[in-house]
Amino acid sequence: MILTQYPYVDDNGNTHHNLVKTWTDDETKTLLQVETGAMYDEAIDLYPCIYTYQEVDKPVEEETQEESENQEHSEN
C-alpha cells in the first residue's frame, strides 16, 4: 500500500510543512512516478505534490559482465 506523511518529519525530528513523504509498505515493491517514469524507494516532494505514484514490482537487477566473469572464475 502507498503511504504518505504530511507534514514530513525528518530523521532529526524536524517538521517540514512544505514537504510530503511517499513510500510503500511492501518490500517487494517500489514507487513509480507516473509523470516521469522514475522509480524510488521513497519520495520526498514539495507540498502540494504535483506527482502521482503507483506501486510496481522492484526491477530485477541485471548481472553485469564483470560479475558474471567473477562468478565463473570462482566456480572453477
DRENMARPA-305018 format. One record per residue: x, y, z of N, C-alpha, C in turn. Coordinates in nm, 3 decimals. Each point is the difference from the previous one (the first is absolute). Layout:
N
X / Y / Z / X / Y / Z / X / Y / Z
...
END
This chain:
76
0.084 / -0.116 / 0.000 / -0.084 / 0.116 / 0.000 / 0.090 / 0.124 / 0.000
-0.038 / 0.100 / -0.074 / 0.073 / 0.126 / -0.003 / -0.040 / 0.083 / 0.122
0.102 / 0.049 / 0.071 / -0.022 / 0.079 / 0.121 / 0.057 / 0.140 / -0.020
-0.056 / 0.098 / 0.069 / 0.052 / 0.136 / -0.004 / 0.010 / 0.055 / 0.141
0.094 / 0.092 / 0.016 / 0.017 / 0.070 / 0.127 / 0.002 / 0.149 / -0.029
-0.100 / 0.070 / 0.051 / -0.003 / 0.146 / -0.011 / -0.046 / 0.056 / 0.133
0.071 / 0.094 / 0.057 / 0.127 / 0.053 / -0.048 / 0.112 / -0.102 / 0.018
0.102 / 0.013 / -0.082 / 0.114 / -0.091 / 0.005 / 0.084 / 0.030 / 0.124
0.035 / -0.105 / 0.076 / 0.087 / 0.012 / 0.116 / 0.130 / -0.073 / -0.034
0.112 / 0.073 / -0.002 / 0.128 / -0.060 / -0.039 / 0.060 / -0.082 / 0.115
0.116 / -0.062 / -0.028 / 0.066 / -0.087 / 0.098 / 0.042 / 0.074 / 0.127
0.013 / 0.131 / -0.007 / 0.039 / 0.079 / 0.117 / -0.122 / 0.049 / 0.078
-0.119 / -0.038 / -0.044 / -0.122 / 0.040 / 0.069 / -0.053 / 0.136 / -0.041
0.059 / 0.059 / -0.105 / -0.047 / 0.130 / -0.049 / -0.122 / -0.018 / -0.089
-0.101 / 0.081 / 0.023 / -0.123 / -0.006 / -0.079 / 0.011 / 0.098 / -0.116
-0.034 / -0.048 / -0.120 / 0.006 / 0.082 / -0.122 / -0.141 / 0.008 / -0.059
-0.066 / 0.114 / 0.021 / -0.137 / 0.018 / -0.048 / -0.006 / 0.021 / -0.152
0.116 / 0.016 / -0.063 / 0.003 / 0.020 / -0.145 / 0.036 / -0.128 / -0.075
0.014 / -0.114 / 0.074 / 0.039 / -0.126 / -0.063 / -0.098 / -0.113 / 0.035
-0.008 / -0.097 / -0.090 / -0.079 / -0.121 / 0.022 / 0.086 / -0.120 / -0.038
-0.006 / -0.104 / 0.081 / 0.076 / -0.123 / -0.026 / -0.097 / -0.107 / -0.048
0.041 / -0.073 / -0.104 / -0.079 / -0.110 / -0.054 / 0.087 / -0.124 / -0.006
-0.054 / -0.115 / 0.044 / 0.074 / -0.126 / -0.003 / -0.099 / -0.115 / -0.005
0.052 / -0.121 / -0.020 / -0.083 / -0.119 / -0.001 / 0.036 / -0.087 / 0.120
-0.100 / -0.067 / 0.055 / 0.026 / -0.089 / 0.114 / 0.030 / -0.143 / -0.045
0.002 / -0.023 / -0.132 / 0.029 / -0.132 / -0.056 / 0.144 / -0.003 / -0.047
0.084 / -0.079 / 0.066 / 0.143 / -0.004 / -0.032 / 0.029 / -0.056 / -0.139
-0.095 / -0.067 / -0.061 / 0.020 / -0.055 / -0.135 / -0.037 / 0.101 / -0.108
-0.049 / 0.116 / 0.041 / -0.046 / 0.103 / -0.095 / 0.087 / 0.124 / 0.010
-0.012 / 0.083 / -0.102 / 0.065 / 0.131 / -0.002 / -0.101 / 0.100 / -0.053
0.029 / 0.128 / 0.012 / -0.090 / 0.103 / -0.050 / 0.036 / 0.037 / -0.143
-0.098 / 0.009 / -0.084 / 0.017 / 0.050 / -0.135 / -0.064 / 0.137 / -0.006
0.080 / 0.103 / -0.031 / -0.054 / 0.135 / -0.017 / -0.062 / 0.004 / -0.140
-0.131 / 0.006 / -0.003 / -0.075 / -0.018 / -0.125 / 0.041 / 0.101 / -0.106
0.017 / 0.124 / 0.038 / 0.028 / 0.106 / -0.098 / 0.137 / -0.011 / -0.064
0.098 / -0.056 / 0.070 / 0.138 / -0.002 / -0.050 / 0.053 / -0.139 / -0.030
-0.061 / -0.103 / 0.058 / 0.049 / -0.136 / -0.016 / 0.114 / -0.033 / 0.095
0.037 / 0.093 / 0.087 / 0.108 / -0.023 / 0.098 / -0.050 / -0.092 / 0.110
0.092 / -0.082 / 0.056 / -0.037 / -0.092 / 0.107 / 0.075 / 0.037 / 0.128
-0.071 / -0.010 / 0.111 / 0.055 / 0.037 / 0.130 / -0.043 / -0.099 / 0.107
0.086 / -0.018 / 0.103 / -0.040 / -0.074 / 0.119 / -0.088 / 0.089 / 0.086
0.034 / 0.127 / 0.006 / -0.083 / 0.101 / 0.065 / 0.019 / 0.130 / -0.074
-0.100 / 0.085 / 0.006 / 0.007 / 0.129 / -0.068 / -0.035 / 0.110 / 0.099
0.073 / 0.109 / -0.006 / -0.029 / 0.117 / 0.081 / -0.018 / 0.116 / -0.098
-0.121 / 0.052 / -0.002 / -0.037 / 0.103 / -0.097 / -0.049 / 0.126 / 0.071
0.003 / 0.111 / -0.075 / -0.063 / 0.122 / 0.050 / -0.149 / -0.022 / 0.015
-0.059 / 0.062 / 0.101 / -0.144 / -0.010 / 0.022 / -0.065 / 0.128 / -0.045
-0.107 / -0.004 / -0.076 / -0.068 / -0.121 / -0.048 / 0.078 / -0.067 / -0.112
-0.005 / -0.130 / 0.000 / 0.078 / -0.081 / -0.094 / -0.065 / 0.001 / -0.138
0.080 / 0.024 / -0.103 / -0.053 / 0.001 / -0.136 / 0.012 / -0.137 / -0.066
0.063 / -0.096 / 0.069 / 0.022 / -0.133 / -0.056 / -0.097 / -0.102 / 0.058
-0.024 / -0.104 / -0.079 / -0.077 / -0.114 / 0.049 / 0.090 / -0.123 / -0.008
-0.028 / -0.095 / 0.087 / 0.084 / -0.120 / 0.010 / -0.085 / -0.125 / -0.008
0.061 / -0.105 / -0.055 / -0.059 / -0.134 / -0.004 / 0.102 / -0.096 / 0.058
-0.049 / -0.107 / 0.062 / 0.087 / -0.107 / 0.047 / 0.026 / -0.095 / -0.116
0.125 / -0.034 / -0.021 / 0.037 / -0.097 / -0.102 / 0.101 / -0.096 / 0.060
0.013 / -0.118 / -0.060 / 0.100 / -0.096 / 0.045 / 0.139 / 0.060 / -0.018
0.088 / -0.027 / 0.098 / 0.137 / 0.047 / -0.012 / 0.064 / -0.066 / -0.121
0.074 / 0.076 / -0.080 / 0.066 / -0.061 / -0.115 / 0.109 / -0.097 / 0.045
0.017 / -0.105 / -0.076 / 0.106 / -0.096 / 0.027 / 0.129 / 0.061 / -0.050
0.100 / 0.005 / 0.088 / 0.128 / 0.060 / -0.040 / 0.070 / -0.094 / -0.096
0.041 / 0.054 / -0.113 / 0.071 / -0.080 / -0.098 / 0.144 / -0.020 / 0.044
0.048 / -0.120 / -0.020 / 0.138 / -0.031 / 0.035 / 0.092 / 0.066 / -0.102
0.103 / 0.068 / 0.049 / 0.094 / 0.063 / -0.091 / 0.095 / -0.105 / -0.057
0.067 / 0.033 / -0.107 / 0.097 / -0.090 / -0.063 / 0.109 / -0.037 / 0.099
0.049 / 0.099 / 0.076 / 0.108 / -0.026 / 0.096 / -0.047 / -0.096 / 0.110
-0.121 / 0.018 / 0.050 / -0.053 / -0.090 / 0.103 / -0.011 / -0.142 / -0.053
-0.043 / -0.012 / -0.125 / -0.015 / -0.131 / -0.063 / 0.135 / -0.069 / -0.013
0.101 / 0.075 / -0.044 / 0.134 / -0.056 / -0.016 / 0.059 / -0.040 / 0.136
-0.021 / 0.083 / 0.102 / 0.051 / -0.032 / 0.134 / -0.065 / -0.126 / 0.054
-0.128 / -0.018 / -0.027 / -0.070 / -0.119 / 0.046 / 0.055 / -0.125 / -0.071
0.026 / 0.011 / -0.128 / 0.054 / -0.113 / -0.077 / 0.137 / -0.040 / 0.054
0.085 / 0.100 / 0.032 / 0.135 / -0.030 / 0.051 / -0.006 / -0.065 / 0.138
-0.096 / 0.040 / 0.082 / -0.007 / -0.055 / 0.135 / -0.054 / -0.144 / -0.001
-0.073 / -0.036 / -0.106 / -0.054 / -0.134 / -0.010 / 0.105 / -0.100 / -0.048
0.103 / 0.049 / -0.066 / 0.104 / -0.089 / -0.056 / 0.104 / -0.036 / 0.099
END
